Amino acid sequence: MKDCKCRFLSAAVLLTALFVSVGFLPTHVYSQANFYEGKTVTLIATTAPGGSGDLRIKAMVPFLRKHIPGNPTVVLEYMDGGGGRKGANHVYHSVRPDGLTIGAASGAIVGLGIMREQGVSYDVDKFIYLGTPEHENHSVIYTRRELGLDNLEKLKAKPGIRIGGQTVGHTSYVAGRLFAYFLDMKEPKFIVGYTAPEVDVALVNGELDARANAAVSVLRRNPEWLDKKIMNFHAIMEIPKGLPHPRLSHLPEIESFAKSEREKKLLAVSRAFRGVGSPYILPPGTPKDRVEILEEAMRRTFKDPEFPKYFRKLVDDDPSPLSAAELSRVIREMPRDAEIQELLKKLSGAGSLPPR
């Protein structure tokens, strides 16, 4: 009887322990896994509607809704300005760190933050990075066919070429300045204040002469510009270096115009800044458990077999994602040479191009 009673007590203790664990652990897990159920997640897009950056974000929306536990509503809020500075500042300072607002940022925010450009009030090293859907980001420069600049010698000889862009510090603006610098363009003029589609219209209408753009953008929106030679394409910046573009590999790569190791370092830093793609960010202080939920949702999105097809349909390019850990490492290890940063700052700004 004594042995039977002991066995009964042991079983009772075991059952009590099991009920305690079932009573407490699943409640915690349930509360975390279902935090997003019935909620709305807002993506702060630091770009304007209508461009490739906008389409990249829209390609993510249904998959985030699908892979965030609880399937929350996902909405977009546009906060364009300052090459991404406006939206990044907002996410850093004004967004509640509750995991319900995510910055869908342009890659420019990283370079602008590291160089501490005017108007930056965020710390690029304190953002929480969730990943990026792409990091291959080739840039090209092209001019209107009517100008007759069908070779580099003519391009260099033509004074006062008007290069259009969105805002000072925007990735396309900086790319245009880099091309003008390395191609030794004569007294180029940089004209900003456009949205991405408006630059195309101004170019066609003759209000502008040239623009630098992401290769994927021009080939998606205006493939006839290349196919029918409506524009003259002059050079490309490979991002990452050594990865030729399948349709533009005939163009000279920008580094072939570098005259010194200093200039090669400048391009290495520029590529690194552009190679972060379109980072998804959270403000500092976001609870770890919600960060982990969103990181996992991003991982599942990138592994979803339907994601590349949908991304390709909207963006007309293949995704090239980086995970949260990979993107964080890229930013942490980014070159931060003070002399090169100072030169890049001059090239990114509104003043005259520095002498070579």
C-alpha positions as CSV (number, residue, x, y, z in Angstrom):
1,M,0.0,0.0,0.0
2,K,2.8,2.3,0.8
3,D,4.5,1.8,-2.6
4,C,1.1,2.3,-4.3
5,K,0.6,5.6,-2.4
6,C,4.0,6.8,-3.3
7,R,3.4,6.0,-6.9
8,F,0.1,7.8,-6.7
9,L,1.8,10.9,-5.2
10,S,4.6,10.9,-7.8
11,A,2.0,10.7,-10.6
12,A,0.1,13.5,-9.0
13,V,3.2,15.7,-8.8
14,L,4.1,14.9,-12.4
15,L,0.6,15.7,-13.6
16,T,0.6,19.0,-11.6
17,A,3.9,19.9,-13.2
18,L,2.5,19.2,-16.7
19,F,-0.6,21.2,-16.1
20,V,1.6,24.1,-14.8
21,S,3.7,24.0,-18.0
22,V,0.7,23.6,-20.2
23,G,-1.0,26.4,-18.3
24,F,1.8,28.9,-18.6
25,L,4.1,28.1,-21.6
26,P,1.5,27.9,-24.3
27,T,-0.2,31.1,-23.0
28,H,3.1,32.9,-23.5
29,V,3.8,31.4,-26.9
30,Y,0.2,32.0,-28.0
31,S,0.3,35.6,-26.9
32,Q,3.5,36.2,-28.9
33,A,2.5,34.3,-32.0
34,N,-0.8,36.0,-32.1
35,F,0.3,39.5,-31.2
36,Y,-0.3,40.6,-34.8
37,E,-3.7,39.0,-35.2
38,G,-6.3,41.7,-36.0
39,K,-3.6,44.4,-36.1
40,T,-2.3,46.7,-38.9
41,V,1.4,46.8,-39.8
42,T,2.4,50.1,-41.5
43,L,5.3,50.1,-43.9
44,I,6.9,53.6,-44.1
45,A,8.2,53.9,-47.7
46,T,11.0,56.4,-47.9
47,T,10.4,56.7,-51.7
48,A,7.8,58.2,-53.9
49,P,5.0,56.2,-55.5
50,G,5.4,54.9,-59.0
51,G,9.1,54.0,-59.2
52,S,11.0,50.7,-59.0
53,G,11.6,51.3,-55.2
54,D,7.8,51.5,-54.7
55,L,7.2,48.3,-56.8
56,R,9.8,46.4,-54.7
57,I,7.9,47.3,-51.6
58,K,4.6,46.4,-53.1
59,A,6.0,43.0,-54.1
60,M,6.7,42.4,-50.4
61,V,3.3,43.3,-49.0
62,P,1.2,40.1,-49.7
63,F,4.0,37.9,-48.4
64,L,4.5,39.8,-45.2
65,R,0.8,39.6,-44.6
66,K,1.0,35.8,-45.3
67,H,4.1,35.1,-43.2
68,I,3.6,37.3,-40.1
69,P,1.7,35.1,-37.6
70,G,-1.9,36.3,-37.3
71,N,-1.9,37.6,-40.9
72,P,-2.2,41.3,-40.1
73,T,-3.3,44.0,-42.5
74,V,-0.3,45.6,-44.2
75,V,-0.5,49.2,-45.4
76,L,1.9,51.6,-47.1
77,E,2.6,55.1,-46.0
78,Y,4.8,57.2,-48.3
79,M,7.3,59.6,-46.7
80,D,9.6,60.6,-49.6
81,G,12.2,63.4,-49.1
82,G,15.9,64.0,-48.7
83,G,17.0,60.8,-50.5
84,G,15.3,58.8,-47.7
85,R,16.3,61.0,-44.8
86,K,12.8,62.1,-44.0
87,G,11.4,58.7,-43.6
88,A,14.4,57.3,-41.8
89,N,14.4,60.1,-39.3
90,H,10.7,59.5,-38.7
91,V,11.2,55.8,-38.1
92,Y,14.1,56.5,-35.7
93,H,12.5,59.2,-33.6
94,S,8.8,59.1,-34.0
95,V,7.7,55.6,-34.5
96,R,6.6,53.6,-31.4
97,P,9.0,50.6,-31.1
98,D,6.2,48.1,-30.9
99,G,6.8,46.1,-34.1
100,L,3.7,47.5,-35.8
101,T,5.6,50.1,-38.0
102,I,8.4,49.0,-40.3
103,G,10.6,51.3,-42.4
104,A,10.8,50.2,-46.0
105,A,13.8,52.3,-46.7
106,S,15.9,53.2,-49.7
107,G,19.5,52.0,-49.6
108,A,20.7,55.7,-49.6
109,I,19.9,56.0,-45.9
110,V,22.9,53.9,-45.0
111,G,25.5,56.0,-46.9
112,L,23.9,59.2,-45.8
113,G,23.9,58.1,-42.2
114,I,27.5,56.9,-42.2
115,M,28.7,60.1,-43.8
116,R,26.5,62.1,-41.3
117,E,25.1,64.2,-44.1
118,Q,23.1,67.3,-43.4
119,G,19.5,66.5,-42.3
120,V,20.4,63.0,-40.9
121,S,19.3,62.7,-37.2
122,Y,19.3,58.9,-37.0
123,D,22.1,56.6,-36.1
124,V,22.5,54.0,-38.9
125,D,24.2,51.6,-36.5
126,K,21.2,51.6,-34.1
127,F,18.5,50.6,-36.5
128,I,17.3,47.0,-36.3
129,Y,17.7,45.5,-39.8
130,L,15.2,42.8,-41.0
131,G,16.8,42.2,-44.4
132,T,16.4,43.3,-48.0
133,P,14.7,41.7,-51.0
134,E,17.5,42.7,-53.4
135,H,21.1,43.9,-53.3
136,E,22.1,43.6,-57.0
137,N,21.6,47.2,-58.1
138,H,23.4,48.1,-61.4
139,S,23.3,51.8,-62.4
140,V,23.5,53.3,-65.9
141,I,23.8,56.7,-67.5
142,Y,22.1,57.6,-70.8
143,T,21.4,60.7,-72.9
144,R,18.7,61.7,-75.5
145,R,19.5,60.4,-78.9
146,E,18.8,63.8,-80.4
147,L,22.0,65.1,-78.8
148,G,24.0,62.8,-81.0
149,L,26.3,61.7,-78.2
150,D,26.8,58.2,-79.5
151,N,30.3,57.7,-78.1
152,L,32.3,58.8,-75.0
153,E,34.4,61.3,-76.8
154,K,31.3,63.3,-77.9
155,L,29.9,62.9,-74.4
156,K,33.0,64.4,-72.8
157,A,33.2,67.2,-75.3
158,K,29.6,68.4,-74.8
159,P,29.4,71.2,-72.3
160,G,26.5,71.8,-69.9
161,I,24.7,68.5,-70.1
162,R,21.6,68.7,-67.9
163,I,21.4,65.6,-65.7
164,G,18.0,65.1,-63.9
165,G,17.3,63.7,-60.6
166,Q,14.9,63.6,-57.7
167,T,16.6,65.2,-54.7
168,V,20.2,66.0,-53.6
169,G,21.5,62.8,-52.0
170,H,19.1,60.4,-53.8
171,T,20.8,57.3,-55.1
172,S,20.1,58.3,-58.7
173,Y,21.4,61.8,-58.1
174,V,24.6,60.5,-56.6
175,A,25.0,58.0,-59.4
176,G,24.6,60.8,-62.0
177,R,27.3,62.8,-60.2
178,L,29.7,59.8,-60.0
179,F,29.3,59.1,-63.7
180,A,29.8,62.8,-64.6
181,Y,33.0,62.8,-62.4
182,F,34.5,59.6,-63.8
183,L,33.6,60.2,-67.4
184,D,35.1,63.7,-67.2
185,M,31.9,65.4,-68.4
186,K,32.3,69.1,-69.2
187,E,30.5,71.5,-66.8
188,P,27.5,69.2,-66.2
189,K,24.4,70.7,-64.6
190,F,22.4,68.8,-62.0
191,I,18.7,69.5,-61.9
192,V,16.5,68.1,-59.2
193,G,13.0,68.4,-57.9
194,Y,11.4,65.6,-60.0
195,T,9.7,62.3,-59.1
196,A,11.1,59.3,-60.8
197,P,8.5,59.2,-63.6
198,E,8.8,62.9,-64.1
199,V,12.5,62.6,-64.9
200,D,11.6,60.3,-67.8
201,V,9.0,62.8,-69.1
202,A,11.4,65.7,-68.8
203,L,14.0,63.7,-70.7
204,V,11.6,62.9,-73.5
205,N,10.4,66.5,-73.7
206,G,13.9,67.9,-74.0
207,E,13.9,69.6,-70.6
208,L,16.8,67.4,-69.5
209,D,19.6,65.8,-71.5
210,A,20.6,62.8,-69.3
211,R,19.9,60.8,-66.2
212,A,21.4,58.0,-64.2
213,N,19.1,55.3,-63.2
214,A,18.9,51.7,-61.9
215,A,19.2,49.4,-64.9
216,V,16.2,47.5,-63.8
217,S,14.1,50.7,-63.7
218,V,14.8,51.9,-67.2
219,L,14.5,48.5,-68.8
220,R,11.2,47.9,-67.1
221,R,9.6,51.3,-67.7
222,N,11.1,52.1,-71.1
223,P,12.7,49.0,-72.7
224,E,12.4,50.7,-76.2
225,W,14.9,53.2,-75.1
226,L,17.5,50.5,-75.3
227,D,15.9,48.2,-77.9
228,K,15.1,51.0,-80.4
229,K,18.1,53.2,-79.4
230,I,15.9,56.1,-78.3
231,M,18.6,56.9,-75.7
232,N,22.3,56.5,-76.0
233,F,23.6,54.4,-73.1
234,H,27.2,55.2,-72.0
235,A,28.4,53.4,-68.9
236,I,27.4,51.1,-66.1
237,M,28.3,50.7,-62.4
238,E,28.1,47.0,-61.5
239,I,26.7,46.3,-58.1
240,P,28.1,44.0,-57.0
241,K,31.3,44.5,-59.0
242,G,32.0,41.6,-61.4
243,L,28.4,40.7,-62.0
244,P,27.6,41.7,-65.6
245,H,24.1,42.8,-66.4
246,P,22.6,40.4,-68.9
247,R,21.6,43.1,-71.4
248,L,24.1,45.8,-70.7
249,S,27.4,43.9,-70.4
250,H,28.6,45.7,-73.5
251,L,28.9,49.0,-71.6
252,P,32.2,50.1,-70.0
253,E,32.2,49.6,-66.3
254,I,32.8,52.8,-64.3
255,E,35.9,51.6,-62.6
256,S,37.7,51.4,-66.0
257,F,37.8,55.2,-65.9
258,A,39.4,55.4,-62.4
259,K,42.8,57.1,-62.4
260,S,44.1,56.2,-59.0
261,E,43.7,53.8,-56.0
262,R,41.9,56.6,-54.2
263,E,39.3,56.7,-56.9
264,K,38.9,52.9,-56.8
265,K,38.4,53.1,-53.1
266,L,35.8,55.8,-53.7
267,L,33.9,53.4,-56.0
268,A,34.3,50.5,-53.5
269,V,32.6,52.6,-50.8
270,S,29.9,53.8,-53.3
271,R,29.2,50.1,-54.2
272,A,29.0,49.1,-50.6
273,F,26.5,51.9,-49.9
274,R,24.3,50.8,-52.8
275,G,24.8,47.1,-52.1
276,V,22.5,47.2,-49.1
277,G,19.5,47.2,-51.5
278,S,16.2,48.3,-49.9
279,P,16.6,47.7,-46.2
280,Y,13.7,47.0,-43.9
281,I,14.3,48.6,-40.6
282,L,12.8,48.8,-37.1
283,P,13.5,51.6,-34.5
284,P,15.8,51.0,-31.6
285,G,14.1,49.5,-28.6
286,T,11.7,47.2,-30.5
287,P,11.1,44.1,-28.2
288,K,13.2,41.2,-29.1
289,D,10.4,38.7,-29.4
290,R,8.7,40.9,-32.1
291,V,12.0,41.4,-33.9
292,E,12.3,37.6,-34.1
293,I,8.8,37.2,-35.4
294,L,9.4,39.8,-38.2
295,E,12.9,38.3,-39.0
296,E,11.2,34.9,-39.4
297,A,8.5,36.4,-41.6
298,M,11.2,37.9,-43.8
299,R,13.0,34.6,-44.0
300,R,9.8,32.8,-44.9
301,T,9.0,35.4,-47.5
302,F,12.4,35.0,-49.2
303,K,12.0,31.2,-49.2
304,D,8.4,31.3,-50.5
305,P,8.4,29.7,-54.0
306,E,5.8,32.2,-55.1
307,F,7.8,35.2,-54.1
308,P,10.4,35.3,-56.9
309,K,7.6,35.0,-59.5
310,Y,5.6,37.8,-58.0
311,F,8.6,40.0,-57.5
312,R,9.6,39.4,-61.1
313,K,6.1,40.2,-62.3
314,L,6.0,43.6,-60.5
315,V,9.7,44.7,-60.7
316,D,10.7,42.9,-63.9
317,D,13.9,41.7,-62.1
318,D,14.9,38.8,-60.0
319,P,15.1,39.2,-56.2
320,S,18.5,38.9,-54.6
321,P,17.7,38.9,-50.9
322,L,19.9,39.4,-47.8
323,S,18.7,38.1,-44.5
324,A,18.7,40.2,-41.3
325,A,22.0,38.7,-40.2
326,E,23.7,39.2,-43.6
327,L,22.5,42.8,-44.0
328,S,23.5,43.7,-40.5
329,R,27.0,42.3,-41.2
330,V,27.3,44.2,-44.5
331,I,26.5,47.5,-42.7
332,R,28.7,46.7,-39.7
333,E,31.7,45.9,-42.0
334,M,31.2,48.8,-44.4
335,P,34.3,50.9,-45.2
336,R,34.4,54.1,-43.2
337,D,37.6,55.7,-44.4
338,A,37.3,59.4,-43.5
339,E,39.2,60.8,-46.5
340,I,37.1,58.8,-49.0
341,Q,33.9,59.7,-47.1
342,E,34.8,63.4,-47.5
343,L,35.3,63.0,-51.2
344,L,32.0,61.1,-51.6
345,K,30.3,63.7,-49.5
346,K,31.3,66.4,-52.0
347,L,30.2,64.2,-54.9
348,S,26.8,63.6,-53.2
349,G,26.2,67.2,-52.4
350,A,24.9,70.2,-54.3
351,G,28.1,72.0,-55.0
352,S,30.4,71.7,-58.0
353,L,32.1,68.4,-58.7
354,P,35.6,68.3,-57.1
355,P,38.6,68.3,-59.4
356,R,40.2,65.0,-60.2
